[in-house]
Amino acid sequence: MIRFATEKDIPKIGDLLGQVCLVHHNGRPDIFNVGRKYTDEQLRDLLSDPTRPILVAVDQEDTVQGYCFCIYQQPAAGGALKPHKTLYIDDLCVDETLRGKHIGHALYDAAVAMARENGCYNLTLNVWSCNPTALRFYERMGMVPQKICMEKIL
């Protein structure tokens, strides 16, 4: 089942945030610290922000199995970009012990449905090149590159 996150989900979401950070740290220790993207206090603030919905996948006991952090975005009218409303997936994670059970697919599908229901033109996200598993997952979901971010380490 997919539902919106509540305050009682914060401990498990925190655990999952640590799992994601570790994946990124292992891939790019020059950029990522070991830790979490958000503190518990920041999570509480996000839970009350309607422009930043957080979806969670839960089992029959209502235990969080994964999450999908989203952000509604819309460029200002009159600029170079058309003012299309976008749902940006800021972070999507399934507990490492439960991967391969289509929980990520269910979270992704729920985000797509939420974007459609809210009049979004598209759904976007960033994926780190050091996370090829995530890249393959999003390609299987039908996503294609929109832009490419490049770097030169000095």
Secondary structure, 3 states (H helix, E strand, C coil): CEEECCHHHHHHHHHHHHHHHHHHHHHCCCCCCCCCCCCHHHHHHHHCCCCCCEEEEECCCCCEEEEEEEEEECCCCCCCCCCCCEEEEEEEEECCCCCCCCHHHHHHHHHHHHHHHCCCCEEEECCCCCCHHHHHHHHHCCCCCCCCCCCCCC
